[in-house]
């Protein structure tokens, strides 16, 4: 178990510091930590953080988005912070809307929200920065997210005046023209590093408009701004999306 704890980053990883000595369990032993439990049996060593979806975050911040079924267009978002007493909900739970195609394997031709765990490293908005620590870009008419699968800029941010871009603007999203749903938004780093053309683009956590999305996760503006103010790059924040 010591080797597994070391592999997670010791006290700086998702488990944090030990809160108990090792104790016997059926078939092996276990030890409790601030962020969960390590259990060692004949089948190996497993981590249980107690978080939804069984997620093991790389740091101390995670937002979970849990849909009741793969075809559901609604889910529950909760932002969790790891502290001395383990993982504590700090935002939510709030109702979220997800893709019209549900949750699962995403692609450019689907409206599914991608299942998995992804970093949250930057944000943007038509409105001003509400007080977030990650980089925040105030967008105008020249800001786009490229969804043109034939472009080398696929699934990246681009700036160009409408009518002058070097990608198919019909396959791009003008971030200002999208409307109030992008008054504030967080980029979900799905298919970004590396980028696979056709695997899906422009996945954001943004403001809900009362309907399913094209693949993004959407919540009310108050909840979104609370998430933005909570995010800390040094905490290695991630979003984990799935069915549970």
C-alpha positions in Angstrom: 0.0 0.0 0.0 2.9 2.3 0.7 4.1 1.9 -2.9 0.5 2.7 -4.2 0.3 5.7 -2.0 3.7 6.9 -3.3 2.5 6.4 -6.9 -0.5 8.7 -6.3 1.8 11.5 -5.1 2.0 10.8 -1.4 0.2 13.5 0.7 0.0 15.8 -2.4 -2.0 13.3 -4.4 -5.8 12.5 -4.3 -5.6 10.5 -1.0 -3.8 13.1 1.1 -2.5 12.1 4.5 -3.2 8.8 6.3 -6.0 9.0 9.0 -5.5 5.5 10.3 -3.0 2.7 10.6 -3.4 -0.3 8.3 -6.2 -2.7 9.5 -7.3 -6.1 8.4 -10.2 -6.7 5.9 -11.4 -9.8 4.2 -8.6 -11.1 2.1 -6.1 -8.4 2.9 -5.7 -5.1 4.6 -6.8 -1.5 4.2 -5.8 2.0 5.3 -7.8 5.2 5.5 -6.6 8.6 4.1 -8.0 12.1 4.0 -9.2 11.5 0.5 -10.3 7.9 0.6 -9.2 4.3 1.3 -6.5 2.0 0.0 -7.4 -1.7 0.1 -4.8 -4.4 -0.6 -6.0 -7.9 -1.4 -4.9 -10.8 -3.5 -6.3 -9.0 -6.5 -4.0 -6.0 -6.0 -4.4 -2.6 -4.4 -7.5 -0.5 -5.1 -8.3 3.2 -4.3 -11.7 4.2 -3.1 -12.2 7.9 -2.8 -15.9 7.7 -2.0 -16.6 10.1 -4.8 -19.4 9.6 -7.4 -18.3 7.6 -10.5 -15.4 6.1 -8.6 -13.2 9.0 -9.8 -9.7 9.3 -8.4 -8.8 13.0 -9.0 -5.2 14.0 -9.6 -5.5 16.9 -7.1 -7.8 18.4 -4.6 -10.7 19.7 -6.8 -13.2 17.7 -8.9 -16.6 18.4 -10.4 -18.7 15.3 -10.9 -21.5 15.2 -13.5 -23.6 12.1 -12.9 -26.4 11.1 -15.3 -29.0 8.5 -14.3 -28.7 6.6 -17.6 -26.7 6.8 -20.8 -29.6 8.3 -22.7 -30.5 10.9 -20.1 -30.2 14.6 -21.0 -30.1 15.7 -17.4 -27.5 15.1 -14.7 -26.4 16.2 -11.3 -23.2 18.4 -10.9 -21.4 18.7 -7.7 -18.0 20.4 -7.1 -15.9 18.6 -4.4 -12.9 19.9 -2.5 -10.5 17.7 -0.6 -9.6 18.9 2.9 -8.6 17.5 6.2 -11.9 15.6 6.5 -11.8 14.2 3.0 -13.9 15.2 0.1 -16.6 17.8 0.8 -19.2 19.2 -1.6 -18.7 23.0 -2.0 -20.9 23.8 -5.0 -24.2 21.9 -5.6 -25.6 19.5 -6.1 -27.2 21.3 -9.0 -29.2 20.1 -12.0 -27.2 20.0 -15.2 -28.3 19.6 -18.8 -26.1 17.4 -21.0 -26.1 16.3 -24.6 -29.3 15.5 -26.5 -27.7 12.2 -27.3 -27.0 11.4 -23.7 -23.6 10.6 -22.2 -21.0 8.2 -23.7 -18.6 8.3 -26.6 -18.5 11.7 -28.3 -17.8 12.6 -31.9 -18.2 15.5 -34.2 -21.3 14.0 -35.7 -23.0 13.2 -32.4 -24.7 15.2 -29.7 -23.4 13.1 -26.8 -21.5 14.5 -23.8 -18.2 12.6 -23.5 -17.9 10.3 -20.6 -14.5 10.5 -18.8 -12.4 12.8 -16.6 -11.0 15.9 -18.1 -8.9 18.9 -16.9 -10.3 22.4 -16.5 -7.6 24.8 -17.4 -9.2 28.0 -18.8 -12.4 29.9 -19.1 -14.0 32.6 -21.2 -17.2 34.7 -21.5 -19.1 37.4 -23.2 -19.3 39.0 -19.8 -16.4 40.0 -17.6 -14.3 37.7 -15.3 -16.5 36.8 -12.3 -13.4 36.3 -10.1 -11.8 33.0 -11.3 -8.1 32.0 -10.9 -7.6 30.2 -14.2 -7.0 32.3 -17.4 -10.2 34.0 -18.4 -10.8 35.4 -21.9 -13.4 38.1 -22.6 -14.7 37.2 -26.1 -15.8 39.5 -28.9 -17.0 39.1 -32.5 -13.6 37.8 -33.6 -13.5 34.9 -31.2 -14.2 31.4 -32.5 -14.0 27.7 -31.5 -13.0 25.7 -34.6 -15.1 22.6 -35.4 -13.9 22.3 -39.0 -12.4 18.7 -39.2 -10.4 19.7 -42.2 -8.6 22.5 -40.4 -5.3 22.3 -38.5 -7.0 24.4 -35.9 -9.7 21.8 -35.2 -10.9 22.0 -31.5 -8.9 25.1 -30.7 -9.7 28.8 -30.1 -9.1 31.1 -33.0 -9.4 34.9 -33.6 -10.3 36.3 -36.9 -12.9 38.7 -38.3 -16.0 37.1 -39.6 -15.6 36.4 -43.3 -11.8 36.3 -43.1 -11.1 33.0 -41.2 -8.8 30.3 -42.6 -11.3 27.6 -41.7 -14.9 26.9 -42.6 -16.8 29.4 -40.5 -20.0 27.3 -41.0 -18.2 24.6 -39.0 -17.0 26.9 -36.3 -18.7 28.5 -33.4 -18.6 32.3 -33.0 -18.4 32.6 -29.2 -20.0 36.1 -29.1 -22.9 35.2 -31.5 -23.7 32.1 -29.4 -25.6 34.3 -27.0 -26.0 34.4 -23.2 -25.1 30.7 -22.7 -21.5 31.9 -23.1 -21.7 34.9 -20.8 -19.5 32.7 -18.7 -18.0 29.3 -19.6 -15.3 26.9 -18.6 -13.4 24.9 -21.3 -13.6 21.1 -20.8 -10.3 19.7 -22.1 -11.8 16.8 -24.0 -9.9 15.9 -27.2 -7.4 18.8 -26.7 -4.0 17.3 -26.0 -3.6 15.7 -28.4 -6.4 16.6 -30.8 -8.0 13.9 -32.9 -10.0 15.3 -35.8 -13.6 14.2 -35.8 -13.6 13.0 -32.2 -15.6 16.1 -31.1 -14.9 19.7 -30.4 -16.1 22.7 -28.4 -17.0 21.0 -25.1 -17.7 23.6 -22.4 -19.4 24.0 -19.0 -21.7 26.9 -19.7 -25.0 28.5 -18.8 -28.1 26.5 -19.3 -30.9 27.7 -21.6 -33.5 25.2 -20.5 -32.8 22.4 -23.0 -30.4 19.6 -23.8 -27.1 20.7 -25.3 -25.1 19.6 -28.3 -22.6 17.9 -26.0 -21.7 20.5 -23.4 -22.6 20.5 -19.7 -24.9 23.4 -18.7 -26.0 24.7 -15.3 -27.5 27.9 -14.0 -25.4 31.0 -14.0 -25.1 31.4 -10.3 -23.8 27.8 -10.0 -21.4 28.3 -12.9 -20.0 31.5 -11.4 -19.6 29.7 -8.0 -17.6 27.0 -9.8 -15.5 29.6 -11.6 -14.6 31.4 -8.3 -13.8 28.0 -6.7 -11.4 26.8 -9.4 -7.7 26.9 -8.5 -5.1 25.8 -11.1 -2.7 24.6 -8.3 -5.4 22.2 -7.2 -5.4 20.4 -10.6 -9.1 20.7 -11.1 -10.9 18.1 -13.2 -14.5 17.4 -14.3 -15.6 13.7 -14.3 -18.7 12.8 -16.4 -20.5 9.5 -16.4 -23.5 7.4 -15.6 -24.2 6.3 -12.0 
